[in-house]
Amino acid sequence: MKHLKFMSFLVALLSVAGIAHAGKTLDAIRSKGYVQAGVNTGAPGFSMPDNQGKWHGLDVDIARAVAAALFNDPEKIRFTPLSTQQRIPALQSGEIDILSRQTTLTLSRDTAMGIEFVSPVFYDGQSFMVRKEMGIKEIKELDGASICILPGSTTEMNVADYFRAHDISFKPVQIESREELLKAFVSGRCDCLTNDASSLASQRTITGNPDAYMIFQEFLSKEPLAPAVRQGDSAWKNIVKWTIFALIEAEDLGITSGNVDTMLKSNNPRIKRFLGVTPGNGKSLGLSEDWACNMVRHVGNYGEVFERNLGKTTPLNLDRGLNALWKNGGLMYAPPFH
């Protein structure tokens, strides 16, 4: 009898485990009808409003992909521009639902601040931008240089650690505003500006004379940039995490915003599961079965997002590099969709 009761309990437990339950964040988002995303205050290629106030950039498209997966509408989203100092408190307090703002995944941030990171959307590294007329190209040549740097950032810690380890001296010029920091560098208050290489490429486009500056090819850190959500809501984290994986998987499968409707007729089992023709993934996430199909239709795959915002036809003119698919020598890799 005890054995039968245990088996009944086990069956019930397994049944419950197979059903996705909406978390409090998802319930609140559905109630208000939109996702609130925290983005940078102005970073060309990653998050920047145009003259009409419409936001564009890789981080913006990541957030729109989440809205498309949830609502089948990438415009059901609102953006909150946040400084480096504001970004994590805004997520902790519930002011935003997702932080999609060039933020490095680190151990302390992921464990001790009440937030959780999902999969990286851009693999980067910290570097330096200098005036070409200085004639220097390597970090070791910066001994004694004045460096414009954001306080309270991983970039500040990385510079201090690296320069100390290599017995190089420097003079920090700390300014909390990203915009004012760039102005200080351009005006000559410091010899160089340090940040993630992608951020430097972004900032160089708005200096007024991009050709006057160069970015070192040498990196002093690993900077996996990833969106983050609040701790304690696994249902919402799963939706954000698997939306990012879906962007990557779509590119891996050759599914684009232009061919997604044709791909619905594919006989490939992976494609059928991914697009929801074969059901199951939607139920697991608490979404409609065609959530990934809707997301690709509205936003595209990761490759499309990258090229639209950062690629060769944009002012940033970035190579895919580490952000290429795994099969093309990069780090972009999605787990199986089953």
N, C-alpha and C positions, 0 to 999 in steps of 0.2 A: 504493500500500500504506500509506504514511504517512497519507494522507488517510482511509483506512478505519479505521485504528487510532485516529485522532483522533476520528472520528465515533462509534466504539464507546465511547471514553472519555467523550465528551460526553453520549451517551445514558445511560450508567451514572451520570454525575454528576447529571444532571437527575432520574433516577429516585430517587436517594438524597435529593435536595433536596425531593422531594415527600412524604417520610415524616417524621413528627414523632418525634424521639427523646427519651425521658425524660431529664431532667437529674438530677443527684445529689440535689437537694432533693426533687423529685417521687418519686424512688426511696425516699428515706428516709421521706417522709410515708406512702407506700403500705405500707412495711414496718411502721411503728409503728401505722398505722391511724387517724391523726387529724392535723389541722392545728393547729399551735401558733401562736396569734395574740397579739401584744402590743397591749394597749389602755390607755386612761387608767385611773388609779386610782379615779376616780369623777367622771364628768361627765354629769349627767342629759341625756338626749336623744341622747348619743353613746356612752357606755359606762358602765353602772352596774349593779351586782348588786342584785337585789331581796332581800326578807327570807329567801327560800329559797336565796339564793346564785346564782340564774340571772341571767346577764348580758343586758342589753337596751340598745338604742341603735343609731343609724345605723352607727357604726363596727363594732359587733358584728354587725349584719345583713350588712354587706359581707363580713366574714370568714366568716359562716355561708353566704353565697352561694357562696363559693369551695369550702367543704366540700361543699355540695350538688352543685355542678358536678362535683366530683371523685369523691365517694362516693355520690351520690344520697341523702345523709343530712346535714342541716344540723347535727346534734348531734355529728358526728365532728370535734369541735373542742375545744380547751382554751384558756383565756385566761390570760395573764400580765399582771397590772396593773403598769404602769411609770410612773415619774415622768418629767418632762421630761429630766432628766439621764441617766436609765437607758435611755431608749427606743432611741437609735441604737446604743449599745454592745451592747444585748441582741440586736439584729439582726445586727450585725457578727460577734458571737461564735458565732452559731448557736443561741442560746438560744430564739429564736422563728423561725418560717418566714416570717411576714408581720407587718409593723408596720401596724396599722390604728388609728391613734391621733392624730387632729387634728394632723397634722404638715404644715407648709408646705413645698411643693416649692420649693427654691431651687437656684441653680446650684452653689454650693459643696457642698451636701449631695448633690446628684445626681451629682457628678463626683469629689469628692475624699475621700469617706468610706467607699468600698467598698459603697455601697448604691445602688439605682436606684428611682426613683419610677415609678409607673404613672399612669393617668389620674386627674385630680382627681375626688373624690366630693362635694366641697362647696366652692363658691366663696365666700370670706369676705373681710373686711377688718378691720383693727385699729381699735378704738375705745376709749372710756372709759366707765366707770360711776361716777356720782356720786350723792350724796344729793339728792333733789328740793329739800330745804329750802335748799340752797346757791343755788338760783336761776340756775344757769349751764347753757348748752346748747351752747357751742362751745369748740373746743380753745384758741383764742386767749385765752379767759378763765381758762385754767389757769396763767397766768404766775406763777411762784413757788410753785406747788402742790407738795405732797408726793404722790408717785405710787407705789402698791404695784405691784411688777413682778417677774416671774420672771427670775432671772439666767440667763445662757447661752441665752436664747431669741431668736427673731427679734423678739419684741415689744420687748425691751430695746434692740436695735440701731435699730429703727424709731423709737422715742421719741427716742433720742439724736440721730439724723439729722434728724428733723423739727423738733425744738425748736431745734437748732443752726441749721438753715437758715432758720427763721423768727424767730430771735433771741428765743426764749422760754426762761426759766429754769425749772428744776424740781428737786425734791429726791427722789432715788430711795430707796425703801424696799424693799430686796431680801430676799426670803425664798424658799428653795428649794422648800418644800412648797406646792403649790397650795391645799391645805386651810387651812394656816396663814396663807397670804397673804390668803385671803378673810376669815378671822377677824380679821386685823389691820385690814383695811378696815372691816369691820362695827363693830369696837370703836373706830374713830376714830383709829387710828395714822397713817392717811394720808388725804388729801383725796379721792383717786379710785383706782380700780383699772383697769388697762389689760390688754387681751387681745383676741383675735379677738372680734368682736361676738357670734358664736354661743356662744362660751365664756362671755361675760359674761351672755348670756341664760340659759344653763344654770346658772351660779353664782347668779344672782339668785333662782332658784326655791328655793334652799336657805338663803337669808339669814334666814328666819323672818318677814320682812316685805317681800315683793317690791315692794309698792306704794310703799315708801319710797325706791326707787332708780330712776334713769333712765339709759338708755344713749344716748350721742350718736348721731345719725344720720350724723355726719361720720366718714369713714374717713381714715386717714393712710397706708394701705398696701393692696396686693393680697395676699391670702392664699389661694392655691389649696391646699386640704387634700387630700392624696393618700396612699394606702397605699404602702408601699415594701417591696422585697425586696433580697436581697444581689446584688451585681454578679456577673457571670460565669455565670449560669444562665438562659439565654434561654428555655428550655422552661418553667420555672416562672413566669418573668415574663410570658410570653405567656398562660398560663392565668389568672393574676390579672388581667392587663390586659383580656383579652377577656371575663372574667366581669363586670367593671365595665361594659364596653361593652354586654354582654348585658342588664344591668339597665335601661340607658337605651334600648336598641333595643326591648325588650319594651314599655316604655311608649309609645314612638313608634308601634309597630305595634298598640297597643290590646290587648296580651296581658296578662292579669292572673292572679293565683293562682286566681281564681274561674272564669275561662273558658278556661284553657289547654288542658284536655282537649277542649273543643268546637273550639278553634282548630286542633287536629290534623287536622280534617277540611276546613280551608280550602283553596281553590283558588288563593290568592294565592301566587305563586312566592317572594316574600320571606319570608312566614310559613312556608312549607314548608321552605325552607332553614334558617331560624332554628331551628325546632323539631326539625330532623333528619329530617323526613319525606323530604326530598331529602338524601341523604348527602353528606359531604365535609368539613364544618367540624369534626366530631369527630375525624376522622382527622388533620386538619392540626394539631390541638392535642394529639393523643395521648389523647383522651378518648372516651367513648361518643358515638354520634351524637345521642343525646337529652339531652346534658349541659345545654343551655340550657333545654330543656323541664323537666327535673328541678329546675333552679335556680329557675325562676319558680314552679313548683308549690309548692315548699317555702318560698320567701322572698318572692315577689312581684316586681313591677317597681320601678324606682327611685322612681316616684311613690308607690307603696304604702309603701315603706321610709321615705321622707321624711315622709309624713303620719302614719304610725304612731308615729314618734319625735319629730318636730319641729313638726308641723303645727298647724292651728287647734284641734284637739281635745286638744292636749297642754299641759302647763304652760308650755312655751317659746313656743307660739303664733306661730311664725315663718311669714312669707310665703315662697313659693318664690323670688321675686326672680331673682337671677342663676342660681339652680339650677332654674329652669323649663326645659322642653325648648326647643330652638332655635326651633321653630315657634311658640312662645308667648312669644318675646322673651327667653329665657334663654340660657345657655351650654352646656346639656347636649346633647351631640351624639355619636352613635356612627358610626364608619366603616361602610362596606358589609360585610355578612356574606356574602361570597362570595370 
